[in-house]
C-alpha cells in the first residue's frame, strides 16, 4: 500500500468529489479515480460509493478514513521533526520519573524551560525505579529521577541527591490512629503493612524495612504492589496500612490519611542522574534549572501533610 493511495483517499473523503479532490492534488480526475480503485482492490472492499453528485464513504471507508487521518498526521509530524533537525532547530529531552516522586514540581519547570527553548520537545517517561539507571545508561532517557544508582552504573552516570522526602504512614478512614497528628513506628508493630514492591524499588523497600527494625520490630508485610495507586486502593479497602514516601499524597486519594512519623531518619532520597561524558547543552541547561529550583522544591516538602 503506497502513501500516495492514502493521501488520494483522504482527499476524496474530505472533498466528497473526485474532481475537487483532483484539483486539490494537482492531478487528473482519472488519476485519482484509478488510485482509489487500486486501493479498494488491495483491501478487497469498497471504500466509496460513486454517485452522480459526488461520492460518499461506505462503512468500511469511514473506518479506514479515521485510521488514515491518524497515520497521515503522524507522518506529517515526523516530517516536520526531520526538517527541524536538519535546520538545527529541534532537540529532544527525555526525562525518566519514578511514580509520584517528581511530577508535582516538574510541569512548571518544563513550561519555563520550553519558553526559553521553543525548539525542544520534552517527554516524560514513567519507568520503575529499578530500571531508571539502565534506561539512562542505554540512552533511553537523558535525565532520571531515581531512588538509587547501583554500584555498576556509578562510573558512567553522574548523580546527586536532589531532595529527601519523609516516609509516612498511610491509614484508612476509621483506623484507631486516623485522627493522630503524628505517630511513632512502634505503634505499627502489630499492623498489616503494605509496601511498594521490592522488585520495582529495592532501595526504597529495604530502607523502610530498616526503619522498622530500628524501631525494634519486623514489619508484617502482607502485600507488595508494583503500582502506587494499588497501594492506596488496598489501604482504603482496609487491607492494611502503608509505609510510603510522602509524595504518594500527590495522587490525592480519598478516605486515607497521611501521618508523619515522629521517629528520626524516616526519610528517603530522590536522586538526580545523567550520563557522564556526554556533551548535551539542552540536558545540561535543564539540569541547571533543576538545581536552581531545588530550594523551592525543598520548601514545598516542608508543607504540612494533610
C-alpha positions in Angstrom: 0.0 0.0 0.0 1.5 3.3 -1.1 1.4 6.5 0.8 0.0 8.2 -2.3 -3.0 5.9 -2.1 -3.7 7.1 1.4 -3.4 10.8 0.5 -5.6 10.4 -2.5 -8.2 8.6 -0.5 -8.2 11.2 2.3 -8.6 14.0 -0.3 -11.7 12.2 -1.9 -13.2 11.5 1.6 -12.8 15.1 2.6 -14.0 16.7 -0.6 -16.6 14.1 -1.4 -15.9 14.7 -5.0 -13.3 13.3 -7.4 -13.0 16.4 -9.5 -12.4 18.7 -6.5 -10.0 16.2 -4.9 -8.1 16.0 -8.2 -7.8 19.8 -8.4 -6.6 19.9 -4.8 -4.0 17.3 -5.5 -2.9 18.9 -8.9 -3.6 15.6 -10.8 -6.2 14.4 -13.2 -9.6 13.1 -12.1 -8.9 9.8 -13.8 -5.7 9.5 -11.9 -7.5 10.0 -8.6 -10.2 7.5 -9.5 -7.7 4.9 -10.6 -5.7 5.2 -7.3 -8.9 4.7 -5.3 -9.8 1.6 -7.4 -6.3 0.2 -6.8 -6.7 0.8 -3.1 -10.1 -0.9 -3.0 -8.7 -3.8 -4.9 -5.8 -4.2 -2.5 -8.1 -4.1 0.5 -10.8 -6.2 -1.0 -13.6 -3.9 0.0 -15.5 -0.9 -1.5 -14.4 2.3 0.3 -16.6 4.9 -1.6 -20.0 5.0 -3.2 -19.8 6.6 -6.6 -22.9 8.8 -7.1 -24.0 11.3 -9.7 -23.3 14.3 -7.4 -20.2 13.0 -5.8 -19.0 10.3 -3.5 -19.9 9.1 0.0 -18.0 6.7 2.2 -19.1 3.1 2.8 -19.0 1.9 6.5 -15.6 0.3 5.6 -14.5 3.6 4.1 -15.5 5.6 7.2 -13.5 3.2 9.4 -10.5 3.3 7.1 -10.7 7.1 6.8 -10.4 7.6 10.6 -7.3 5.4 10.7 -5.7 7.0 7.7 -6.2 10.5 9.1 -4.1 9.5 12.1 -1.4 7.9 10.0 -1.0 10.9 7.8 -0.9 13.2 10.8 1.9 11.2 12.4 3.8 11.2 9.1 3.5 15.0 8.9 4.7 15.3 12.5 7.7 13.0 11.7 8.4 15.0 8.5 8.3 18.3 10.5 10.7 16.9 13.1 13.2 15.8 10.4 13.0 19.2 8.8 13.7 20.9 12.1 16.6 18.6 12.9 18.2 19.3 9.5 17.9 23.0 10.2 19.3 22.7 13.7 16.1 23.9 15.3 14.9 20.7 17.0 16.1 18.7 20.0 14.5 16.3 22.4 14.9 15.9 26.2 13.6 12.7 27.7 13.1 12.7 31.5 12.6 9.5 33.5 10.4 9.8 36.5 9.6 7.2 39.2 6.0 7.4 40.1 5.0 10.4 42.3 8.5 11.5 43.3 8.9 14.2 40.7 5.7 15.2 38.9 4.3 18.0 41.1 7.2 20.4 40.7 8.2 19.2 37.2 5.5 20.6 34.9 6.1 24.3 35.8 9.8 23.9 35.3 9.2 22.2 31.9 7.0 25.1 30.8 9.6 27.6 31.9 12.3 25.7 30.0 10.3 25.4 26.8 9.6 29.2 26.8 13.3 29.7 26.7 13.9 26.8 24.2 10.8 26.6 22.0 12.5 24.1 19.7 12.9 21.4 22.4 10.5 18.6 22.7 10.3 17.4 26.4 8.9 14.0 27.1 8.3 12.2 30.4 8.9 8.5 30.7 7.4 6.7 33.7 9.9 4.0 34.4 10.1 1.8 37.5 12.9 2.9 39.9 14.9 -0.3 39.4 15.0 0.3 35.7 15.9 4.0 35.7 19.8 3.6 35.8 19.8 1.1 32.9 17.4 3.2 30.9 19.7 6.2 31.4 22.9 4.2 30.5 21.3 2.8 27.4 20.3 6.4 26.2 16.5 5.6 26.5 16.3 8.8 28.7 18.6 11.8 29.3 17.8 12.6 32.9 16.5 10.4 35.6 14.8 10.9 38.9 15.8 7.7 40.6 15.7 6.2 44.1 19.3 4.8 43.8 22.2 4.4 41.4 23.7 0.8 41.8 27.4 0.4 42.0 27.8 -0.9 38.5 26.5 2.3 37.0 28.4 4.8 39.1 31.4 5.1 36.7 29.2 6.0 33.8 26.3 8.0 35.4 26.6 11.3 37.2 24.4 11.6 40.3 23.4 13.8 43.2 20.7 13.8 45.8 18.0 16.1 44.6 15.9 16.1 47.7 14.9 13.9 50.6 11.3 13.2 51.4 9.7 11.9 54.6 8.3 8.4 54.8 4.7 8.5 56.2 2.1 6.1 57.4 -1.0 5.8 55.2 -4.1 4.9 57.2 -7.6 4.1 56.2 -10.6 6.1 57.5 -11.7 4.6 60.8 -8.3 3.4 61.9 -7.6 4.0 65.6 -4.7 6.3 64.7 -6.6 8.2 61.9 -7.0 11.4 63.9 -3.5 11.4 65.4 -1.3 14.3 64.3 1.9 12.2 64.3 2.7 8.6 65.2 5.7 6.5 66.1 6.7 3.5 64.1 6.5 1.2 67.1 2.7 1.9 67.2 2.5 0.0 63.9 4.3 -3.1 65.1 1.1 -5.2 65.1 -0.3 -3.8 61.8 -0.7 -5.5 58.5 1.7 -3.4 56.3 1.7 -2.8 52.6 5.0 -1.7 50.9 5.9 -0.8 47.4 7.3 -3.8 45.5 11.0 -4.6 46.3 11.4 -5.8 42.7 10.4 -2.4 41.4 12.3 -0.3 44.0 14.7 -2.4 46.1 16.4 0.6 47.9 13.1 2.1 48.9 11.8 -1.3 50.2 15.0 -2.0 52.2 15.2 1.5 53.7 11.6 1.3 55.1 12.2 -2.2 56.5 15.4 -0.9 58.1 13.4 2.0 59.7 11.0 -0.6 61.3 13.9 -2.6 62.6 15.4 0.5 64.2 12.0 0.8 66.0 12.6 -2.7 67.3 10.1 -4.7 65.2 10.0 -6.6 61.9 7.1 -5.4 59.7 4.3 -7.8 59.0 4.3 -7.2 55.2 1.1 -8.6 53.7 1.4 -7.3 50.1 3.9 -5.5 47.8 2.1 -4.0 44.8 4.0 -2.5 41.9 1.6 0.4 41.4 1.2 3.3 43.8 -2.5 3.5 43.0 -2.9 -0.1 44.1 -1.2 0.6 47.5 -3.8 3.4 48.1 -6.7 1.2 46.9 -5.7 -1.6 49.3 -5.3 0.8 52.3 -8.7 2.4 51.5 -10.2 -1.1 51.3 -8.9 -1.9 54.8 -6.4 -4.5 53.7 -3.7 -2.9 55.9 -1.7 0.3 56.4 1.1 1.5 54.1 4.5 3.0 54.8 5.5 5.1 51.8 7.2 8.3 50.6 5.1 11.4 51.3 4.9 12.1 47.6 2.2 9.4 47.4 -0.2 12.1 48.6 0.1 13.7 45.2 -2.3 11.2 43.9 -5.0 12.9 46.1 -6.7 9.8 47.3 -10.0 9.8 49.3 -10.6 8.1 52.6 -7.0 7.7 53.6 -4.8 9.9 55.8 -1.0 10.5 55.7 0.6 10.6 59.1 4.1 12.0 59.7 6.4 9.7 61.7 7.9 11.0 64.9 10.9 8.7 64.6 14.3 10.1 63.4 15.8 9.3 60.0 12.4 8.4 58.4 13.4 9.8 55.0 14.2 8.5 51.6 16.2 10.2 48.8 15.4 11.1 45.3 18.5 11.1 43.1 19.1 13.2 40.0 21.1 11.3 37.5 22.6 11.7 34.0 25.1 10.2 31.6 28.7 11.3 32.3 30.9 12.2 29.4 28.1 13.3 27.1 28.1 16.8 25.7 24.5 18.0 25.6 23.7 21.7 26.1 20.0 21.1 26.3 20.2 18.5 29.0 22.8 20.5 31.0 20.6 23.6 30.7 17.7 21.7 32.2 19.9 20.2 35.0 21.0 23.8 35.9 17.3 24.8 36.0 16.6 21.9 38.3 19.4 22.9 40.6 18.4 26.5 40.8 14.8 25.4 41.7 15.9 23.0 44.4 15.3 25.5 47.3 11.7 25.9 46.3 11.2 22.2 45.9 12.6 21.6 49.3 10.3 24.3 50.8 7.3 22.5 49.3 8.3 19.3 51.0 8.1 21.1 54.4 4.4 21.8 53.9 2.2 20.1 56.4 0.9 16.7 55.4 -2.9 16.9 55.0 
